[in-house]
Amino acid sequence: MQRTKFREMTCSIARTLNVIGEPWSPLVLHDVWNGIHRFDQLQAHLGISRKVLTERLNHLIDQGVLERRPYDKRPRHEYHLTAKGTELVDLLMVMTRWGDRWLAGEAGPPVLYRHHACGEISQVDLRCAHCGEAMHATDVDSLPGPGAA
C-alpha cells in the first residue's frame, strides 16, 4: 500500500503534517523546546524506543526544524530548534490550549506558560496580524491564495 505524499498536496495543513504529523514528532519538538537536548535524555523522558527516536530526529533535521550540535569529542550531539522549528512550537502552544480546554479534566492543565513580556501566566490567543482582533474559525473566510491549484 502506497502512503499518501502530503508534501506534494496543495494544502498547507497537509504539508505541515508531512513534517510533524507522526505522533512522536510534536513531543520531541516540545521536549527540545523545554531544554531536553541530548538523545539519552529525550529517550528517557519520552519513553520512546531508540530506533523510533533516531528516525524522528533524522526526519526533523531533514525538514530543517532541528539541528545537531556536537557537545563532545566523541560523535555525540545535542538537538536544538532552528528558527523554523521554533515557529512550529507556536503551533504546539495552540494545540496545548485546545488540549487544556477540552481534555485536561478536573486536575487542570499539566503545564502553565508565563509570558516574558508581562510576567503573567497566560495562554496563546489567536489574533489578526492587521487589526489585532480575535481570529477564530468563525471569524474568517477561506479564499484561494496565489499557490492554489
Chimera marker file (.cmm) of the C-alpha trace (Angstrom):
<marker_set name="trace">
<marker id="1" x="0.000" y="0.000" z="0.000" r="1" g="1" b="0" radius="0.5"/>
<marker id="2" x="1.416" y="3.377" z="-1.019" r="1" g="1" b="0" radius="0.5"/>
<marker id="3" x="1.410" y="6.141" z="1.586" r="1" g="1" b="0" radius="0.5"/>
<marker id="4" x="-0.128" y="9.499" z="0.695" r="1" g="1" b="0" radius="0.5"/>
<marker id="5" x="2.557" y="12.077" z="-0.116" r="1" g="1" b="0" radius="0.5"/>
<marker id="6" x="1.370" y="15.008" z="1.961" r="1" g="1" b="0" radius="0.5"/>
<marker id="7" x="4.303" y="17.219" z="0.955" r="1" g="1" b="0" radius="0.5"/>
<marker id="8" x="3.067" y="17.161" z="-2.650" r="1" g="1" b="0" radius="0.5"/>
<marker id="9" x="-0.501" y="18.213" z="-1.829" r="1" g="1" b="0" radius="0.5"/>
<marker id="10" x="-1.576" y="21.795" z="-2.496" r="1" g="1" b="0" radius="0.5"/>
<marker id="11" x="-2.572" y="22.263" z="1.145" r="1" g="1" b="0" radius="0.5"/>
<marker id="12" x="-0.562" y="23.946" z="3.899" r="1" g="1" b="0" radius="0.5"/>
<marker id="13" x="-2.051" y="21.654" z="6.550" r="1" g="1" b="0" radius="0.5"/>
<marker id="14" x="-1.004" y="18.539" z="4.603" r="1" g="1" b="0" radius="0.5"/>
<marker id="15" x="2.489" y="19.939" z="4.082" r="1" g="1" b="0" radius="0.5"/>
<marker id="16" x="2.795" y="20.699" z="7.797" r="1" g="1" b="0" radius="0.5"/>
<marker id="17" x="1.599" y="17.183" z="8.631" r="1" g="1" b="0" radius="0.5"/>
<marker id="18" x="4.389" y="15.878" z="6.408" r="1" g="1" b="0" radius="0.5"/>
<marker id="19" x="6.809" y="17.488" z="8.879" r="1" g="1" b="0" radius="0.5"/>
<marker id="20" x="5.123" y="16.823" z="12.246" r="1" g="1" b="0" radius="0.5"/>
<marker id="21" x="2.193" y="14.503" z="11.547" r="1" g="1" b="0" radius="0.5"/>
<marker id="22" x="3.802" y="11.417" z="13.074" r="1" g="1" b="0" radius="0.5"/>
<marker id="23" x="2.729" y="11.343" z="16.757" r="1" g="1" b="0" radius="0.5"/>
<marker id="24" x="6.244" y="11.415" z="18.268" r="1" g="1" b="0" radius="0.5"/>
<marker id="25" x="7.440" y="14.465" z="16.322" r="1" g="1" b="0" radius="0.5"/>
<marker id="26" x="5.483" y="17.149" z="18.229" r="1" g="1" b="0" radius="0.5"/>
<marker id="27" x="6.529" y="15.554" z="21.528" r="1" g="1" b="0" radius="0.5"/>
<marker id="28" x="10.200" y="15.579" z="20.514" r="1" g="1" b="0" radius="0.5"/>
<marker id="29" x="9.923" y="19.239" z="19.476" r="1" g="1" b="0" radius="0.5"/>
<marker id="30" x="8.202" y="20.129" z="22.750" r="1" g="1" b="0" radius="0.5"/>
<marker id="31" x="10.928" y="18.431" z="24.794" r="1" g="1" b="0" radius="0.5"/>
<marker id="32" x="13.726" y="20.142" z="22.852" r="1" g="1" b="0" radius="0.5"/>
<marker id="33" x="11.972" y="23.495" z="23.342" r="1" g="1" b="0" radius="0.5"/>
<marker id="34" x="11.818" y="22.729" z="27.071" r="1" g="1" b="0" radius="0.5"/>
<marker id="35" x="15.570" y="22.232" z="27.235" r="1" g="1" b="0" radius="0.5"/>
<marker id="36" x="15.974" y="18.494" z="26.741" r="1" g="1" b="0" radius="0.5"/>
<marker id="37" x="18.686" y="18.397" z="24.084" r="1" g="1" b="0" radius="0.5"/>
<marker id="38" x="20.522" y="15.090" z="24.347" r="1" g="1" b="0" radius="0.5"/>
<marker id="39" x="19.456" y="11.792" z="22.808" r="1" g="1" b="0" radius="0.5"/>
<marker id="40" x="19.524" y="9.768" z="26.039" r="1" g="1" b="0" radius="0.5"/>
<marker id="41" x="17.566" y="12.444" z="27.904" r="1" g="1" b="0" radius="0.5"/>
<marker id="42" x="14.926" y="12.606" z="25.172" r="1" g="1" b="0" radius="0.5"/>
<marker id="43" x="14.675" y="8.833" z="25.046" r="1" g="1" b="0" radius="0.5"/>
<marker id="44" x="14.277" y="8.532" z="28.820" r="1" g="1" b="0" radius="0.5"/>
<marker id="45" x="11.788" y="11.402" z="29.147" r="1" g="1" b="0" radius="0.5"/>
<marker id="46" x="9.556" y="10.254" z="26.298" r="1" g="1" b="0" radius="0.5"/>
<marker id="47" x="9.882" y="6.509" z="26.862" r="1" g="1" b="0" radius="0.5"/>
<marker id="48" x="10.386" y="6.110" z="23.107" r="1" g="1" b="0" radius="0.5"/>
<marker id="49" x="12.483" y="3.364" z="21.524" r="1" g="1" b="0" radius="0.5"/>
<marker id="50" x="15.966" y="4.339" z="20.362" r="1" g="1" b="0" radius="0.5"/>
<marker id="51" x="15.108" y="3.303" z="16.796" r="1" g="1" b="0" radius="0.5"/>
<marker id="52" x="11.975" y="5.457" z="16.620" r="1" g="1" b="0" radius="0.5"/>
<marker id="53" x="13.701" y="8.422" z="18.262" r="1" g="1" b="0" radius="0.5"/>
<marker id="54" x="16.588" y="8.181" z="15.788" r="1" g="1" b="0" radius="0.5"/>
<marker id="55" x="14.111" y="8.132" z="12.884" r="1" g="1" b="0" radius="0.5"/>
<marker id="56" x="12.173" y="11.116" z="14.264" r="1" g="1" b="0" radius="0.5"/>
<marker id="57" x="15.298" y="13.180" z="14.954" r="1" g="1" b="0" radius="0.5"/>
<marker id="58" x="16.687" y="12.464" z="11.481" r="1" g="1" b="0" radius="0.5"/>
<marker id="59" x="13.353" y="13.398" z="9.877" r="1" g="1" b="0" radius="0.5"/>
<marker id="60" x="13.095" y="16.651" z="11.847" r="1" g="1" b="0" radius="0.5"/>
<marker id="61" x="16.687" y="17.527" z="10.913" r="1" g="1" b="0" radius="0.5"/>
<marker id="62" x="15.993" y="16.731" z="7.239" r="1" g="1" b="0" radius="0.5"/>
<marker id="63" x="12.933" y="19.009" z="7.409" r="1" g="1" b="0" radius="0.5"/>
<marker id="64" x="15.049" y="21.847" z="8.822" r="1" g="1" b="0" radius="0.5"/>
<marker id="65" x="13.266" y="22.180" z="12.176" r="1" g="1" b="0" radius="0.5"/>
<marker id="66" x="16.057" y="20.709" z="14.316" r="1" g="1" b="0" radius="0.5"/>
<marker id="67" x="19.819" y="20.930" z="14.040" r="1" g="1" b="0" radius="0.5"/>
<marker id="68" x="22.580" y="18.781" z="15.525" r="1" g="1" b="0" radius="0.5"/>
<marker id="69" x="25.326" y="20.427" z="17.557" r="1" g="1" b="0" radius="0.5"/>
<marker id="70" x="28.331" y="18.461" z="18.787" r="1" g="1" b="0" radius="0.5"/>
<marker id="71" x="28.912" y="18.570" z="22.534" r="1" g="1" b="0" radius="0.5"/>
<marker id="72" x="31.714" y="16.044" z="22.996" r="1" g="1" b="0" radius="0.5"/>
<marker id="73" x="34.851" y="14.959" z="21.166" r="1" g="1" b="0" radius="0.5"/>
<marker id="74" x="33.140" y="11.648" z="20.629" r="1" g="1" b="0" radius="0.5"/>
<marker id="75" x="30.453" y="11.750" z="17.963" r="1" g="1" b="0" radius="0.5"/>
<marker id="76" x="27.732" y="12.951" z="20.362" r="1" g="1" b="0" radius="0.5"/>
<marker id="77" x="25.252" y="15.648" z="19.538" r="1" g="1" b="0" radius="0.5"/>
<marker id="78" x="22.639" y="17.842" z="21.103" r="1" g="1" b="0" radius="0.5"/>
<marker id="79" x="19.475" y="18.756" z="19.246" r="1" g="1" b="0" radius="0.5"/>
<marker id="80" x="18.283" y="22.352" z="19.003" r="1" g="1" b="0" radius="0.5"/>
<marker id="81" x="15.382" y="24.098" z="17.325" r="1" g="1" b="0" radius="0.5"/>
<marker id="82" x="16.038" y="26.126" z="14.218" r="1" g="1" b="0" radius="0.5"/>
<marker id="83" x="14.014" y="29.290" z="13.532" r="1" g="1" b="0" radius="0.5"/>
<marker id="84" x="11.654" y="27.086" z="11.517" r="1" g="1" b="0" radius="0.5"/>
<marker id="85" x="11.337" y="24.700" z="14.464" r="1" g="1" b="0" radius="0.5"/>
<marker id="86" x="10.770" y="27.495" z="16.981" r="1" g="1" b="0" radius="0.5"/>
<marker id="87" x="7.851" y="28.717" z="14.894" r="1" g="1" b="0" radius="0.5"/>
<marker id="88" x="6.374" y="25.204" z="14.979" r="1" g="1" b="0" radius="0.5"/>
<marker id="89" x="6.331" y="25.470" z="18.790" r="1" g="1" b="0" radius="0.5"/>
<marker id="90" x="3.766" y="28.265" z="18.317" r="1" g="1" b="0" radius="0.5"/>
<marker id="91" x="1.531" y="25.659" z="16.678" r="1" g="1" b="0" radius="0.5"/>
<marker id="92" x="2.119" y="23.301" z="19.607" r="1" g="1" b="0" radius="0.5"/>
<marker id="93" x="1.057" y="26.065" z="22.003" r="1" g="1" b="0" radius="0.5"/>
<marker id="94" x="-2.259" y="26.358" z="20.134" r="1" g="1" b="0" radius="0.5"/>
<marker id="95" x="-2.665" y="22.573" z="20.426" r="1" g="1" b="0" radius="0.5"/>
<marker id="96" x="-1.874" y="22.856" z="24.142" r="1" g="1" b="0" radius="0.5"/>
<marker id="97" x="-4.608" y="25.445" z="24.649" r="1" g="1" b="0" radius="0.5"/>
<marker id="98" x="-7.148" y="23.162" z="22.967" r="1" g="1" b="0" radius="0.5"/>
<marker id="99" x="-6.000" y="20.147" z="24.997" r="1" g="1" b="0" radius="0.5"/>
<marker id="100" x="-6.129" y="22.162" z="28.235" r="1" g="1" b="0" radius="0.5"/>
<marker id="101" x="-9.674" y="23.303" z="27.468" r="1" g="1" b="0" radius="0.5"/>
<marker id="102" x="-11.159" y="20.041" z="26.267" r="1" g="1" b="0" radius="0.5"/>
<marker id="103" x="-9.044" y="17.225" z="27.721" r="1" g="1" b="0" radius="0.5"/>
<marker id="104" x="-7.323" y="18.329" z="30.955" r="1" g="1" b="0" radius="0.5"/>
<marker id="105" x="-10.198" y="17.288" z="33.227" r="1" g="1" b="0" radius="0.5"/>
<marker id="106" x="-10.624" y="18.330" z="36.842" r="1" g="1" b="0" radius="0.5"/>
<marker id="107" x="-6.887" y="18.262" z="37.539" r="1" g="1" b="0" radius="0.5"/>
<marker id="108" x="-6.379" y="21.164" z="35.146" r="1" g="1" b="0" radius="0.5"/>
<marker id="109" x="-3.557" y="21.804" z="32.706" r="1" g="1" b="0" radius="0.5"/>
<marker id="110" x="-0.328" y="19.871" z="33.285" r="1" g="1" b="0" radius="0.5"/>
<marker id="111" x="1.821" y="22.853" z="32.233" r="1" g="1" b="0" radius="0.5"/>
<marker id="112" x="1.422" y="26.615" z="32.595" r="1" g="1" b="0" radius="0.5"/>
<marker id="113" x="3.074" y="29.246" z="30.413" r="1" g="1" b="0" radius="0.5"/>
<marker id="114" x="4.485" y="32.507" z="31.813" r="1" g="1" b="0" radius="0.5"/>
<marker id="115" x="4.682" y="35.319" z="29.272" r="1" g="1" b="0" radius="0.5"/>
<marker id="116" x="8.103" y="37.023" z="29.337" r="1" g="1" b="0" radius="0.5"/>
<marker id="117" x="6.774" y="40.489" z="28.443" r="1" g="1" b="0" radius="0.5"/>
<marker id="118" x="4.309" y="40.837" z="31.344" r="1" g="1" b="0" radius="0.5"/>
<marker id="119" x="5.326" y="38.025" z="33.708" r="1" g="1" b="0" radius="0.5"/>
<marker id="120" x="1.777" y="36.677" z="33.862" r="1" g="1" b="0" radius="0.5"/>
<marker id="121" x="0.605" y="33.085" z="33.423" r="1" g="1" b="0" radius="0.5"/>
<marker id="122" x="-1.284" y="33.066" z="30.131" r="1" g="1" b="0" radius="0.5"/>
<marker id="123" x="-2.231" y="31.052" z="27.080" r="1" g="1" b="0" radius="0.5"/>
<marker id="124" x="-1.865" y="31.605" z="23.390" r="1" g="1" b="0" radius="0.5"/>
<marker id="125" x="-4.649" y="33.641" z="21.765" r="1" g="1" b="0" radius="0.5"/>
<marker id="126" x="-5.068" y="33.881" z="18.010" r="1" g="1" b="0" radius="0.5"/>
<marker id="127" x="-5.218" y="37.483" z="16.790" r="1" g="1" b="0" radius="0.5"/>
<marker id="128" x="-5.417" y="39.111" z="13.378" r="1" g="1" b="0" radius="0.5"/>
<marker id="129" x="-1.998" y="40.394" z="12.310" r="1" g="1" b="0" radius="0.5"/>
<marker id="130" x="-3.642" y="43.537" z="10.834" r="1" g="1" b="0" radius="0.5"/>
<marker id="131" x="-6.236" y="44.749" z="13.343" r="1" g="1" b="0" radius="0.5"/>
<marker id="132" x="-5.375" y="42.783" z="16.500" r="1" g="1" b="0" radius="0.5"/>
<marker id="133" x="-8.903" y="41.406" z="16.939" r="1" g="1" b="0" radius="0.5"/>
<marker id="134" x="-9.551" y="37.778" z="17.875" r="1" g="1" b="0" radius="0.5"/>
<marker id="135" x="-9.220" y="35.418" z="14.928" r="1" g="1" b="0" radius="0.5"/>
<marker id="136" x="-11.015" y="32.091" z="15.181" r="1" g="1" b="0" radius="0.5"/>
<marker id="137" x="-12.631" y="29.700" z="12.708" r="1" g="1" b="0" radius="0.5"/>
<marker id="138" x="-15.963" y="31.539" z="12.891" r="1" g="1" b="0" radius="0.5"/>
<marker id="139" x="-14.280" y="34.892" z="12.207" r="1" g="1" b="0" radius="0.5"/>
<marker id="140" x="-12.616" y="34.158" z="8.862" r="1" g="1" b="0" radius="0.5"/>
<marker id="141" x="-13.343" y="33.042" z="5.310" r="1" g="1" b="0" radius="0.5"/>
<marker id="142" x="-11.003" y="30.794" z="3.313" r="1" g="1" b="0" radius="0.5"/>
<marker id="143" x="-10.106" y="32.245" z="-0.076" r="1" g="1" b="0" radius="0.5"/>
<marker id="144" x="-7.877" y="30.835" z="-2.811" r="1" g="1" b="0" radius="0.5"/>
<marker id="145" x="-4.286" y="32.006" z="-2.420" r="1" g="1" b="0" radius="0.5"/>
<marker id="146" x="-1.579" y="32.556" z="-5.008" r="1" g="1" b="0" radius="0.5"/>
<marker id="147" x="-0.373" y="28.947" z="-4.605" r="1" g="1" b="0" radius="0.5"/>
<marker id="148" x="-3.829" y="27.397" z="-5.091" r="1" g="1" b="0" radius="0.5"/>
<marker id="149" x="-4.118" y="24.673" z="-7.702" r="1" g="1" b="0" radius="0.5"/>
<link id1="1" id2="2" r="1" g="1" b="0" radius="0.2"/>
<link id1="2" id2="3" r="1" g="1" b="0" radius="0.2"/>
<link id1="3" id2="4" r="1" g="1" b="0" radius="0.2"/>
<link id1="4" id2="5" r="1" g="1" b="0" radius="0.2"/>
<link id1="5" id2="6" r="1" g="1" b="0" radius="0.2"/>
<link id1="6" id2="7" r="1" g="1" b="0" radius="0.2"/>
<link id1="7" id2="8" r="1" g="1" b="0" radius="0.2"/>
<link id1="8" id2="9" r="1" g="1" b="0" radius="0.2"/>
<link id1="9" id2="10" r="1" g="1" b="0" radius="0.2"/>
<link id1="10" id2="11" r="1" g="1" b="0" radius="0.2"/>
<link id1="11" id2="12" r="1" g="1" b="0" radius="0.2"/>
<link id1="12" id2="13" r="1" g="1" b="0" radius="0.2"/>
<link id1="13" id2="14" r="1" g="1" b="0" radius="0.2"/>
<link id1="14" id2="15" r="1" g="1" b="0" radius="0.2"/>
<link id1="15" id2="16" r="1" g="1" b="0" radius="0.2"/>
<link id1="16" id2="17" r="1" g="1" b="0" radius="0.2"/>
<link id1="17" id2="18" r="1" g="1" b="0" radius="0.2"/>
<link id1="18" id2="19" r="1" g="1" b="0" radius="0.2"/>
<link id1="19" id2="20" r="1" g="1" b="0" radius="0.2"/>
<link id1="20" id2="21" r="1" g="1" b="0" radius="0.2"/>
<link id1="21" id2="22" r="1" g="1" b="0" radius="0.2"/>
<link id1="22" id2="23" r="1" g="1" b="0" radius="0.2"/>
<link id1="23" id2="24" r="1" g="1" b="0" radius="0.2"/>
<link id1="24" id2="25" r="1" g="1" b="0" radius="0.2"/>
<link id1="25" id2="26" r="1" g="1" b="0" radius="0.2"/>
<link id1="26" id2="27" r="1" g="1" b="0" radius="0.2"/>
<link id1="27" id2="28" r="1" g="1" b="0" radius="0.2"/>
<link id1="28" id2="29" r="1" g="1" b="0" radius="0.2"/>
<link id1="29" id2="30" r="1" g="1" b="0" radius="0.2"/>
<link id1="30" id2="31" r="1" g="1" b="0" radius="0.2"/>
<link id1="31" id2="32" r="1" g="1" b="0" radius="0.2"/>
<link id1="32" id2="33" r="1" g="1" b="0" radius="0.2"/>
<link id1="33" id2="34" r="1" g="1" b="0" radius="0.2"/>
<link id1="34" id2="35" r="1" g="1" b="0" radius="0.2"/>
<link id1="35" id2="36" r="1" g="1" b="0" radius="0.2"/>
<link id1="36" id2="37" r="1" g="1" b="0" radius="0.2"/>
<link id1="37" id2="38" r="1" g="1" b="0" radius="0.2"/>
<link id1="38" id2="39" r="1" g="1" b="0" radius="0.2"/>
<link id1="39" id2="40" r="1" g="1" b="0" radius="0.2"/>
<link id1="40" id2="41" r="1" g="1" b="0" radius="0.2"/>
<link id1="41" id2="42" r="1" g="1" b="0" radius="0.2"/>
<link id1="42" id2="43" r="1" g="1" b="0" radius="0.2"/>
<link id1="43" id2="44" r="1" g="1" b="0" radius="0.2"/>
<link id1="44" id2="45" r="1" g="1" b="0" radius="0.2"/>
<link id1="45" id2="46" r="1" g="1" b="0" radius="0.2"/>
<link id1="46" id2="47" r="1" g="1" b="0" radius="0.2"/>
<link id1="47" id2="48" r="1" g="1" b="0" radius="0.2"/>
<link id1="48" id2="49" r="1" g="1" b="0" radius="0.2"/>
<link id1="49" id2="50" r="1" g="1" b="0" radius="0.2"/>
<link id1="50" id2="51" r="1" g="1" b="0" radius="0.2"/>
<link id1="51" id2="52" r="1" g="1" b="0" radius="0.2"/>
<link id1="52" id2="53" r="1" g="1" b="0" radius="0.2"/>
<link id1="53" id2="54" r="1" g="1" b="0" radius="0.2"/>
<link id1="54" id2="55" r="1" g="1" b="0" radius="0.2"/>
<link id1="55" id2="56" r="1" g="1" b="0" radius="0.2"/>
<link id1="56" id2="57" r="1" g="1" b="0" radius="0.2"/>
<link id1="57" id2="58" r="1" g="1" b="0" radius="0.2"/>
<link id1="58" id2="59" r="1" g="1" b="0" radius="0.2"/>
<link id1="59" id2="60" r="1" g="1" b="0" radius="0.2"/>
<link id1="60" id2="61" r="1" g="1" b="0" radius="0.2"/>
<link id1="61" id2="62" r="1" g="1" b="0" radius="0.2"/>
<link id1="62" id2="63" r="1" g="1" b="0" radius="0.2"/>
<link id1="63" id2="64" r="1" g="1" b="0" radius="0.2"/>
<link id1="64" id2="65" r="1" g="1" b="0" radius="0.2"/>
<link id1="65" id2="66" r="1" g="1" b="0" radius="0.2"/>
<link id1="66" id2="67" r="1" g="1" b="0" radius="0.2"/>
<link id1="67" id2="68" r="1" g="1" b="0" radius="0.2"/>
<link id1="68" id2="69" r="1" g="1" b="0" radius="0.2"/>
<link id1="69" id2="70" r="1" g="1" b="0" radius="0.2"/>
<link id1="70" id2="71" r="1" g="1" b="0" radius="0.2"/>
<link id1="71" id2="72" r="1" g="1" b="0" radius="0.2"/>
<link id1="72" id2="73" r="1" g="1" b="0" radius="0.2"/>
<link id1="73" id2="74" r="1" g="1" b="0" radius="0.2"/>
<link id1="74" id2="75" r="1" g="1" b="0" radius="0.2"/>
<link id1="75" id2="76" r="1" g="1" b="0" radius="0.2"/>
<link id1="76" id2="77" r="1" g="1" b="0" radius="0.2"/>
<link id1="77" id2="78" r="1" g="1" b="0" radius="0.2"/>
<link id1="78" id2="79" r="1" g="1" b="0" radius="0.2"/>
<link id1="79" id2="80" r="1" g="1" b="0" radius="0.2"/>
<link id1="80" id2="81" r="1" g="1" b="0" radius="0.2"/>
<link id1="81" id2="82" r="1" g="1" b="0" radius="0.2"/>
<link id1="82" id2="83" r="1" g="1" b="0" radius="0.2"/>
<link id1="83" id2="84" r="1" g="1" b="0" radius="0.2"/>
<link id1="84" id2="85" r="1" g="1" b="0" radius="0.2"/>
<link id1="85" id2="86" r="1" g="1" b="0" radius="0.2"/>
<link id1="86" id2="87" r="1" g="1" b="0" radius="0.2"/>
<link id1="87" id2="88" r="1" g="1" b="0" radius="0.2"/>
<link id1="88" id2="89" r="1" g="1" b="0" radius="0.2"/>
<link id1="89" id2="90" r="1" g="1" b="0" radius="0.2"/>
<link id1="90" id2="91" r="1" g="1" b="0" radius="0.2"/>
<link id1="91" id2="92" r="1" g="1" b="0" radius="0.2"/>
<link id1="92" id2="93" r="1" g="1" b="0" radius="0.2"/>
<link id1="93" id2="94" r="1" g="1" b="0" radius="0.2"/>
<link id1="94" id2="95" r="1" g="1" b="0" radius="0.2"/>
<link id1="95" id2="96" r="1" g="1" b="0" radius="0.2"/>
<link id1="96" id2="97" r="1" g="1" b="0" radius="0.2"/>
<link id1="97" id2="98" r="1" g="1" b="0" radius="0.2"/>
<link id1="98" id2="99" r="1" g="1" b="0" radius="0.2"/>
<link id1="99" id2="100" r="1" g="1" b="0" radius="0.2"/>
<link id1="100" id2="101" r="1" g="1" b="0" radius="0.2"/>
<link id1="101" id2="102" r="1" g="1" b="0" radius="0.2"/>
<link id1="102" id2="103" r="1" g="1" b="0" radius="0.2"/>
<link id1="103" id2="104" r="1" g="1" b="0" radius="0.2"/>
<link id1="104" id2="105" r="1" g="1" b="0" radius="0.2"/>
<link id1="105" id2="106" r="1" g="1" b="0" radius="0.2"/>
<link id1="106" id2="107" r="1" g="1" b="0" radius="0.2"/>
<link id1="107" id2="108" r="1" g="1" b="0" radius="0.2"/>
<link id1="108" id2="109" r="1" g="1" b="0" radius="0.2"/>
<link id1="109" id2="110" r="1" g="1" b="0" radius="0.2"/>
<link id1="110" id2="111" r="1" g="1" b="0" radius="0.2"/>
<link id1="111" id2="112" r="1" g="1" b="0" radius="0.2"/>
<link id1="112" id2="113" r="1" g="1" b="0" radius="0.2"/>
<link id1="113" id2="114" r="1" g="1" b="0" radius="0.2"/>
<link id1="114" id2="115" r="1" g="1" b="0" radius="0.2"/>
<link id1="115" id2="116" r="1" g="1" b="0" radius="0.2"/>
<link id1="116" id2="117" r="1" g="1" b="0" radius="0.2"/>
<link id1="117" id2="118" r="1" g="1" b="0" radius="0.2"/>
<link id1="118" id2="119" r="1" g="1" b="0" radius="0.2"/>
<link id1="119" id2="120" r="1" g="1" b="0" radius="0.2"/>
<link id1="120" id2="121" r="1" g="1" b="0" radius="0.2"/>
<link id1="121" id2="122" r="1" g="1" b="0" radius="0.2"/>
<link id1="122" id2="123" r="1" g="1" b="0" radius="0.2"/>
<link id1="123" id2="124" r="1" g="1" b="0" radius="0.2"/>
<link id1="124" id2="125" r="1" g="1" b="0" radius="0.2"/>
<link id1="125" id2="126" r="1" g="1" b="0" radius="0.2"/>
<link id1="126" id2="127" r="1" g="1" b="0" radius="0.2"/>
<link id1="127" id2="128" r="1" g="1" b="0" radius="0.2"/>
<link id1="128" id2="129" r="1" g="1" b="0" radius="0.2"/>
<link id1="129" id2="130" r="1" g="1" b="0" radius="0.2"/>
<link id1="130" id2="131" r="1" g="1" b="0" radius="0.2"/>
<link id1="131" id2="132" r="1" g="1" b="0" radius="0.2"/>
<link id1="132" id2="133" r="1" g="1" b="0" radius="0.2"/>
<link id1="133" id2="134" r="1" g="1" b="0" radius="0.2"/>
<link id1="134" id2="135" r="1" g="1" b="0" radius="0.2"/>
<link id1="135" id2="136" r="1" g="1" b="0" radius="0.2"/>
<link id1="136" id2="137" r="1" g="1" b="0" radius="0.2"/>
<link id1="137" id2="138" r="1" g="1" b="0" radius="0.2"/>
<link id1="138" id2="139" r="1" g="1" b="0" radius="0.2"/>
<link id1="139" id2="140" r="1" g="1" b="0" radius="0.2"/>
<link id1="140" id2="141" r="1" g="1" b="0" radius="0.2"/>
<link id1="141" id2="142" r="1" g="1" b="0" radius="0.2"/>
<link id1="142" id2="143" r="1" g="1" b="0" radius="0.2"/>
<link id1="143" id2="144" r="1" g="1" b="0" radius="0.2"/>
<link id1="144" id2="145" r="1" g="1" b="0" radius="0.2"/>
<link id1="145" id2="146" r="1" g="1" b="0" radius="0.2"/>
<link id1="146" id2="147" r="1" g="1" b="0" radius="0.2"/>
<link id1="147" id2="148" r="1" g="1" b="0" radius="0.2"/>
<link id1="148" id2="149" r="1" g="1" b="0" radius="0.2"/>
</marker_set>
